[in-house]
Amino acid sequence: MQFNKFFKFDIKHKHKQKVITVGYALAVTFAFVLSLTNNSAVEASVSPEENLEYLMIENNVVNNISNPGTIYPEDSIDNIKSLFSMVNSLVKEKDFAKEITVEKGDTLISILSNLGLDRESANDIFYKLKKHYDPRDLKVGQKLFANTVINTQTQQTVRLNNLLIEPAAGERIIVSLDENGEYQVNKEKDELIEEVNAATGSINGTLGGSMKNKGVPTRIINNFIRIFAYSVDFRRDVHKGDKFEVIYENQITPDGKIVKSGNILYAGLILRKDKIALYRFENKNGDVGYYTEKGLAMKRMLDRKPMAFKNARISSPFGKRYHPILKQTKIHWGVDYAAPKGTAIFAGGDGVIQVAKYNGSYGNYIKIRHNSEFSTAYGHMQRFARGIRPGVRVKQGQVIGYVGSTGRSTGPHLHYEVIQNGRRVNPRTIKASAGENLSGRNLQNFKKMVADVKTSYKTMFAQTESPKVAQK
Ligand SMILES: [Zn+2]
C-alpha cells in the first residue's frame, strides 16, 4: 500500500512536466521499491496493473486521479506504455494478507503449510514459537493473521513476513522475519487494568436471571450465588421484589475488552425479613473470606439434604417414631431420605472426615467434623467415594459416598444426622454454623476497607443504608 501512495505522489507532482520526466520518476520509484523488497523484506510491491487505475491511457488522453483529462502528445503515450511493460516484468512479488480461522484438526504446521511455507521454515517457526506459546493451545475458531509475499507470476508463496497469534485478549505472539531473513518471535502483553463495577436490582424470577438482566457477568453471578449458598435458602428465603447488590472486579485491556471477571468485593441481599451484606477480605496469609461489616464470619448453613437426587423424599423424619424392624417406638436421631441405590451423597459442609468405616447398624458410615460446634453423619451407604478416609478434608457438596442399604435398613436410603455440640439435632431446622471472626489488625484493615466501599457506593446502594433486620 505504501508503494501505491508513493506512486500517486510522484504522478501528481510531475504530471505537468514532460512525459519522459514522469517515466524517469516512475523508474526511480520502482528501483526504490525493489531495493526495499530485496533488503528488508518488509515492503512488497503492488503489481503495476493495479496502478493503471491511477494512470489510465485512453485515446491519447492520460488520466490520473488528481488531474483527469490531461492531454499528452501521442509519442509520449508510447513511452508510458513501454515503461509499464518494463515495470511489469520487474515486479513479481505481492503482499498477501490473510486471516486464518483455526479449524478442527488444524495444527500450526498444517496452517503454515497451507500458507505455502516449506517444511523447513514451518519447523523453524514451530520451535521458535514453542518457547513463548504452546502451538497445541490453538483453539478451533481462533483467528490468526498472516502476511505473506507471493510471486505474482507463479502465485507461489515466497516467504512469510509475519504471523500474529492472539492466545487471549490483550496477548499477542508475533512471528516476523528480521533483516537477516531469520524468524523472530515476540510476545506482547497489554497491562491489564482492574476495573471495579457495581450492579443492583430487584429480583424478579430467578436471582441469576435478574442479575443477568443488569449486565452482571455469568462468572460473577455464579460466585455470588455460591457466597450466599451457605447462608440463604434461595427457594424459601428469596421472594419477588427482594434486591441484590454487587461490587466486583473486571480485568480489562487498555482498549476496554473484558479479559476476565475477578473477585466479588461486596455482595448484598436485601430480603423481606433480612439484609445480608458481605464483604470480601483477604488476610496477610492469603486466606479469603466473606464477612459482615462488623467482621463476623459469614454464617454457613449445612445442607439439609446432602445428595444429588433432588426428588428424594423423607421416608422417616427426625424424632419419635415406630421402628419397623425393632417394632417399638424409638427416637430417630436423623432424617432418612429414600433414593435409588448409587445416588451420590455430598458432604453437608466443609470439614474433615472423622470416621469412614462399617459401623454396626449404621452400615457403611461417615462422620464429618465441620467446626468446634457442628458435625454431620451419614449411614447405610453402599460404598464410600474414592479417597474418602479419616483425616481427609472435604468441601461442601463434594461426593463422599453413595446411597445403599447396608446395616439395619429396609431399603436404599440415606440416614443423615447433624450433631451440634455433641447432641444430635434436626437437620431440617438447624440454622447455621459460624466460621472464624476477624480480630486485631485484620479487623482494623477490614473496617477501613468497608468504610471505603460504603463511601464509594453510597448513592448507588442507598437502600442498604437502612437495614431491615428488625422487621419481622
Ligand atoms: Zn435413619
Boltz pocket constraint, residues with backbone or C-beta under 6 A from the ligand:
constraints:
  - pocket:
      binder: B
      contacts: [[A, 316], [A, 332], [A, 334], [A, 335], [A, 336], [A, 414], [A, 415], [A, 416]]
      max_distance: 6.0
